[in-house]
Amino acid sequence: MAELTLDIARKILNAALAKATEKKLKPLVITILDARGAVKMTAAQDGTSLMRAEVAHGKAYGALAMGMGSRALYQRAQEQAYFIDAVNTLAQGRLVPVPGGVLIQDSTTLLGAVGVSGDTSDNDEICAIAGIEAAGLKANAG
């Protein structure tokens, strides 16, 4: 597989939403970006708050832009706050360095990223990973 198709994005989305329902999480927004950073799919559950779509996109975008899951970006922000702040300035504020942004890989090929926002960052990440793995792909959260 060389690209993230719409069918695969749907599988990721549906499985991530199923995980959220199973865990009885707060309403989520899930954004899936392809390897170019283009939005492949975004969905918001009923009842999400106003900025959740932007946060979900920022988690996925940050992971994709930096080549590491947003949990790793969070760790890096703890250790090198000035660096992450500088990168976020270069990214025009579009990077959200907290867990919930997970890279999608087919073995070692980067296909895109998933960003989830709405519950705790840890629960957001759990849903992203569940979606990616349900599609038969490798999730790289950190």
KAPEVEN-V448051 format. One line per field, one symbol per residue. phi: phi as a letter, one per 40 degrees, with the letter a starting at -180 (. if undefined). Layout:
phi = ???
This chain:
phi = .bacccccdcccdccccccccdcfccdbbbbbbcccgcccababcdgccdcccccdccccccccccgadccccccccccbdccccccccccfgcbbcbdhbbcbbbfbccbiabbbaibcdccdcdcccdcccccgbccbca
